[in-house]
């Protein structure tokens, strides 16, 4: 559990998924290219592949993302959000 002060540090933003592809040799991971309204698009690695067998349904969808996480390398891909 986190308190309200910790929660207030989380920056949740709406972003549009521009591209989506499955990461090879994984069951769950997708590589997303996301537009969060910034100058550069963000690459985000997400473990949601099992819920979306048809990846095309994600393209151009708007979703909520946590935008202020430190970058993390997952299976060789840098993820810049969640």
C-alpha positions in Angstrom: 0.0 0.0 0.0 1.1 3.5 -0.7 -0.1 6.7 0.9 -1.6 9.7 -1.0 1.8 11.6 -0.9 3.5 8.7 -2.8 0.5 8.4 -5.2 0.7 12.1 -6.0 4.2 11.6 -7.5 2.8 9.3 -10.2 2.4 11.1 -13.5 -0.4 9.4 -15.5 -0.9 10.7 -19.0 -3.0 9.7 -22.0 -0.9 8.5 -25.0 -1.7 7.1 -28.4 -0.2 3.8 -29.5 1.4 4.4 -32.9 3.0 1.0 -33.4 2.9 -2.3 -31.7 4.9 -5.5 -32.2 5.5 -8.7 -30.3 8.9 -9.2 -28.7 10.4 -12.4 -30.1 11.0 -15.4 -27.7 8.5 -14.0 -25.1 4.9 -14.9 -24.4 3.8 -11.7 -22.8 5.9 -8.8 -24.0 4.9 -6.1 -26.6 7.0 -3.2 -27.8 4.9 -0.1 -28.2 5.7 3.2 -29.8 3.6 5.8 -27.9 2.9 9.5 -28.5 2.5 11.2 -25.2 2.4 14.7 -26.7 6.1 15.2 -26.3 8.7 16.1 -28.9 9.9 12.5 -29.1 7.8 9.4 -29.2 8.4 6.8 -26.4 9.1 3.1 -26.6 7.3 1.3 -23.9 7.6 -2.5 -23.2 4.4 -3.9 -21.8 3.5 -7.4 -20.6 0.0 -7.4 -22.1 0.4 -9.7 -25.2 -1.7 -12.5 -23.8 -4.7 -10.2 -23.6 -4.4 -9.0 -27.2 -3.9 -11.9 -29.7 -4.8 -9.5 -32.5 -2.2 -6.7 -32.1 -3.9 -4.5 -34.7 -6.6 -3.6 -32.1 -4.1 -1.7 -30.1 -2.8 0.5 -33.0 -4.1 4.1 -32.7 -5.8 3.4 -29.3 -5.5 5.9 -26.5 -4.5 4.5 -23.2 -3.2 5.7 -19.8 0.5 5.5 -19.2 2.8 6.2 -16.2 5.1 8.7 -17.7 7.6 9.4 -14.9 9.2 6.0 -14.3 13.0 5.6 -14.7 13.9 3.9 -18.0 14.4 0.2 -17.6 15.8 -2.4 -20.0 13.5 -5.4 -20.5 14.7 -8.3 -22.7 17.2 -5.9 -24.4 14.6 -3.2 -25.1 14.5 0.1 -23.2 11.1 0.9 -21.7 10.3 4.5 -21.0 7.0 4.2 -19.1 4.4 1.8 -18.1 
